[in-house]
Each structure stands twice: as structure tokens, then as C-alpha cells.
Amino acid sequence: MNGSLRGWSVMARAAAAAMNHCHGAAVLVVVLGTVPLLAQHVVRVTPATVQWGHFDADGKPVLAVKSGEVVTMDTICGVPDMLERLGAATDEPIREMKQMYAEIKDRGPGPHFLTGPVAIDGAMPGDVLEVEILDIRLRSPYGWMMIEPDAGELPEEFPYLREKLVPLDERSKTAEFSPRIHIPVRPFFGNLGVAPPEGRLNSAPPSYNAGNLDNKWLVAGTKVYIPVQVPGALFSVGDGHAAQGDGEVCITAIETNLTGVFRFTVRKDMKLRWPRAETPTHFITMGLHPNLDEAARRATKEMIDYLMTERGLTRDDAYMLISAGVDLHVTQVVDGTKGVHATLPKAIFTTAQ
């Protein structure tokens, strides 16, 4: 389970609880079962720390940090009335959602609650923001799914609304889809990204700023590299998922409320056009386009660029290596802009980079 739900000591839980509603102070967290890590900052969910449905070039930072610092960020995902109607007990995230609906008037055009933005000192357009996902943990013992009319991969075959509550078991690390079907929980954030160069960007389709990638590989232990568009980068995160299949065909994963721990590093030694990612075992390039074929071409071209610039391959050898040793996955097909990600196993290289 990549350590996402492991290793939380009583001390860590007490420290996290004590830090509720406190920004800019240190909190003790345990990451991937290793030694305690000091998170210098905490961002909780309040109407003042949430952007509803957009990334904003003119967004006011809720926090400013130095490159290399660690931030804990809470997120919410859902409609409180729906969750309570389906049987979810009213917990802190549901109370936070109710507050968002009551107090935030500036909404859309996308559906996502995005915690942030966080400004990173020294990040400038042309740089790359390295977002190291140190830890992801569940905030609630439930997730939810939805079939929405006129949405998803098969809208003509499912032209109605259906909602489903999915219990999450932190101990077994499983989601109970039904009494006979238990899905492994591998939490990740469907939506994380930076502000556009100007104006607002819809949170629904993924783009050059990352955004709604819905990439299930982006679990704890992963680094995401995002091209910076505005001074400070202005990072926001939301759309927590407990589990998802590649494709996300019915339009939702098992959506849930998550807390993430992130280390932000400004990379002035990198130049990217599109977001990339790195896990302990793979390097990932991404292709985004309304046409799935073009998305696949873009993911392939990005991987060629990586192999040439970072691994020293010729263009021809890079293209052939991708065909021999790289997998293309359909990330999602339901966000308007479709996603394909190419995964390169690090193990095929006999010497370290």
C-alpha cells in the first residue's frame, strides 16, 4: 500500500489534532514507516483556503513557503446532503463541505474543491515545480461513486443518476464495493496543479498545469513535475480518490476526503512543456488531448524527449525502446481532455542515471 495508511503513531495523531486550524506551525507526521518528518506548515479546509472549480492566476496565496519545505494539506470531495442521505455519518469533512456550500459564492466552472493555493518562493515562469507526495491518508471511513446523466464513457446507455456509498476499511486497506467485492485502497489525488499564466482555468479537464489528471500512479512516494506558469506557482490540490481503474469510465473513482503531505522544490534545472511524474520504480510521461490517439502520441513524444535528454539515447533508439519496454495506459476518458500516460521501468537500466 506504499505506506500511505501505515505508521501513524498516537503522538502523530495527537499532534495533527492539536494543529487543527493552525497555519504556519510545525506538525509531526510519519512518512512511509520511516523516521518522523517535520511538516513546517498545515493548511486546513476553510472557505478562505478553498478554490471551488478553478485554478486562478490571480488567486491569493493561503500560504507562502520556501523551496524544500513540507506542507500538510487537508482536502474534501463530495456533496454533503448526498453523503448523509446515503448513510455516511456526519464527520468533520462533511461539516466542512456544508460550510463551503453555505459561504463560498465564487464557484466553478469545474466541480472540485481545491485546497490552496500555496505559493513557493522563487518559483518563476519557465521553472518546474517538483511536488513530492510524501504521505496520503484517509480522512473518512467512506467513499462514494456516481453515474451522472450525459457524462461518462457510455452516456447513452446510462442516462440516469445513480449514487453509491462505499465503506473504507483502514485496517484492511480495502473498499467494500459489495459484500463479495473488496477493492484495494491506494489513495491518490485526482486533481493537483498550478495556476495558469493568466485568468482562470477550469478544474475539470487536465492541462499543461497538471490539474485533473486522475492518474492512479500518483500515490505516496511519487514526485510530480509541473511547469510553472506564474510567480510562486500557486499550487492547489483536491479530488481525493481511494481507488480508481485506468479510464475512470463512469466519471467517478471511489471519491473520498484525504490529507496529503507534500514537499515543494523549485527546479530551475528542468524545462518542461507538460507534467511528468516519477515513482520509486517508473518514470512517467503524460499526453493530454480531447482525441485519445493524439493523447497517446503526446505521451510517446514526451517519453522520446525524456530518453534523449535525460538518458542520452538517439531519437531512433528512444522510439524503439518505448515500443520494446514502455507501457501506454489510458489514464481517463471522461474529463473532456483525455489522458494517456507512458510508464518506463527504471529496472531496465543497468547503471544508475
N, C-alpha and C positions, 0 to 999 in steps of 0.2 A: 504493500500500500504506500510505498515511497515515504513512509514515516509521517504522513500528513496528519494522522489522528493519534500518533504514539507519543509517549514521553512527557505528557503534561502532568507535572508533579502538583501536589497540593499547594506548594509555595507559588508556582506559576499561576495557578487558578486564582489564588488569593490576590496576587499582585495585579492580575488583569482586572479583577473585580474592583479593586481599590482605585484603579486608574480610570474608572468609568467617568466620562465627560471631562477628563483632564487631557489637555493637549500640551505637547512640547516637553513632557517629562519622560523619564525612563521607565520601562516596564520589563520585567523579566519574562522571557519566553524560552521554551526548549525547542530546538530545531533538529528534526531528523534523528532524534535519540542521542544527540551529541551533547557537548558541554553547553551550559546556559549561554544564551546570546542576549546582549543588552539592546533592546529596541529604544532608540532615542526619542521616538515620537509615537503618539497614538491619535488616530482620527476616528471618532465615533460617528454614528449616524444621527444627524440633526437636520432640520430644514436649512441651516446655514452651511452644511457640509455636503450637500447633495445637489448634483445637476440632474434634472429629470429629462432624459431623452436626447441629450446632445453633448457634444464636445464644443467648447467655446474659446475662440482665440482671445476674447476679452474677459474670460472668466477670472474672477477674483480668487487668488490662491487661498485656500483654507489653512495652508501650512507651507513654509519655505524651509528646505533642508539643504545641507551641504552634500556634495558628491561623496558617496560611500556610506552615507548614513542609512539607518534602518528604521522603517516605519510600519507600525501595525495599523491596519485599516479594516473596520467593520463594513459589511455590506448587507443589503436587503434585496429580496426579489419576490414579488407577488402582489396579490390583491387581498387585503385583509378580510373583507367580507366573504370572499370566495373561500379562503382558507378556513375561516371559522365555520362556514356552512358545511364544508366537507368534513369537519370534525377535528381540526387542529386546535390544540389548547392555546389560548392567548398567551404568547410569550413576549419577551422584550422586542424581538424583531417585528412581530405583528403590531405591537403598540407603536413602534417607530413608523411602520407603514401608515398607520392611521394618522399619525402626526403629519406625515408628508402630504397625504390627501387633504388634510384639513388646512395646512398652512402654505403649501407651495402652489402658487398660481402660474408661474412661468414653466410650462410643461411642453415636452415634445421637441421635435416631431416624432422621435422614437419612444419606445415604451420603458426604457431601462432607468432604474435608479442607479446613478453613478456617484460613488463617494469620491470627493475631490473638488477641485484639482489641487494637486501638490506641486509646488514649484521646486525645481532643483537648481541651486545656484550654479551659474557658469554654463548652463546648457544654452546653446545658441543654434539658430537655424543652420543646417548643414552638419551638425553633430549627430551622434547616435546616443540614445538613452538605453543603457543596459539595465533591465529590470530583472533582478534575481529574485525568484519566488522561493523564499526560504521555508515557509510553512503555510499550510492551508488547513483550517479546521472548521468543523460544523458549528453553527450557532443554534440550530434547531433539530429536533428529532423527527422531522418530516421534510418531504419534498413534494412537489406537485407537477402534474403534467396537464396538457390541454390540447384538444383538437379544436382549431378555430375555423369557422366558415371562411371560404375564399382564401385559405392560406395552406401552407404545407406543400408537399410534393404531389399530392393527389387530391386537390380541392374539389374536383368534380365528383369524386367517389365518397368524399366525407364532407358534405355541405352543411354540417351542423356543428353545434358546440357540445363538447364533452370535456368534463374536468375530472381529475383523479388525484387523490391524496396518496402519497407513497411513504409509509413509515421507514425511517432510517435507524439502523441499529449501530451505534458507535462501537460497541464491544465486538460484534462480529464483522464490522466493516461491510455491511450489506444493506441493500434497499429491498424491501419486501414488495415487489410488484404485485404479487398474489401469494397466497399460502404455499403454492408449489413453485413459485418463481422468485429467486433471490438473486439480485444483481450486485456484483462487487462495487463498492463505493470508492471512487477515485476522484475526489473533488478538484475542480478547477474553475477558473473564472472565464466565462464565455466572452466577456467584454472588458478589455483593458486597453488603454491607449492614451495618446497625447492630443493636444489641441491642433486644429488646422491652422494654416497660415493666416487666414482671415475669416471673420464671420463665424457661423455655426455649422456643425456637421452632424447630420442625423446619426443617432446611435445605432440604428438598425442594421444598415449594410456595413461590412468591413471595408477598410480603405487603406491608403498609404500610411495613415496614423495608427494602424492596427484596428482598434475598435472591436466590433462584434465578430471576432474570428471564429468563435465556437470550436476551438481546436482542443480536443481532449488530451493531447500530449502535454499541455501546458500545466502540469501538476507541480507539486512542491519538488524542488531540486532542479527546476528548469530556469534558464535565462532567456528572456525575450529581448531582442534588439529592435528598437523603433526609431526611424528617422525623426529628428527634432524639427518642428516647423515654426515655433515661436520661442522667444527668450523664456527660459525657465521650463520649457517643455510642457508643463501643465498636465500632469498625469492623473487620470481618473480610472476607477475600476468598479465593476459590478457584475450582475447577471451570473450569480453563483450556480454551479451545477454539481450535483452529487455523482452523476454518471451520465454518459451520452454515447450513443453509437455514431460512428462516422456517417455523415449525411443529415442527421437530426430531422428525419423526414416528416414528422407530424408537426413540426415547428417548435416544439419544446424538447429539451432534455429533461432529466429529473431536476427541476429548478429548486434551489434552496438558498438559505442565508448562510454566508460564510464570513470568516475572518481570515485575512491574509497578512503575512509578514514579508515585506519587500526591502531589498537593498537597492538603492538607486545609484548608478555610477555614470557619469558623463564620459562618453568615449569620443575624444577628438581625433583618435587614430583610425576611426572607421567612417566609411561613407556608404550609405545605403539608399536605395530608392523605395524599397518595400520592407516590411518587417520580416525578421528571421528569428529562429529560436535554436536553443541548444539544450539537450538533455544530457544526463551522465553517459548515455550510450549512443546518441544520434545527433546529427546536425540537421536542421530543418529549414527549407526554404518554402515560401508560400506564393501562390498565384491567386489573384482575385480579379474576377470579371463577371459580368452578367451571363456571358457564354461559357459553359463548362469547358469546352475544348480550348478556348483562349486562356482560361484559368490554368489548365494543365500546361499549356505552352509557357505561360509566365513562370510557373513553378520550376519547369525544366530549365528555362533560360537563367533564372536566378541561381539554380544549382550549378550550371555551367560556369557562371561568373564566380561563384564561391570556389569551385575546384581550380579554376585558373588563378585567381588572385591569392587564395589562402593556401592552396596545396601544390601550386606550381605545375599543374597539368596543361598540356596543349588543349586547344578548343576541341580538336577531334577526339583526343583521349578522354576528355571530360564527358563529351556526349556519349561515347561508347561505355564509359564506366557507369554512367547513370542507367543505361539500358541493362547493364550486367548486374549492378549491385545496389541500386536505389529504388525504393518503392514510392509510387504515387498513390496517395489516398484522397478520396473525396471528403473534404472537411465537413462541408454543409452545402445544401442545395436550396435552402428555404429563406435566405436573408436578402433576396433580390440580387445582390452581388454574390456569386457562388465562390467557393473556396476549394483549392486543391493544395495539399502540402506534400513535398518531396522529402523523404527521410533517408539520410545517408548514415549507415552504421560506422561508428568510429573504429570498430574492431577490425575492419578490413585493412587499415593502415598498419604496417609492420613496425613503423617507428613513430615516436611522438612528434607532434607538429612543432 
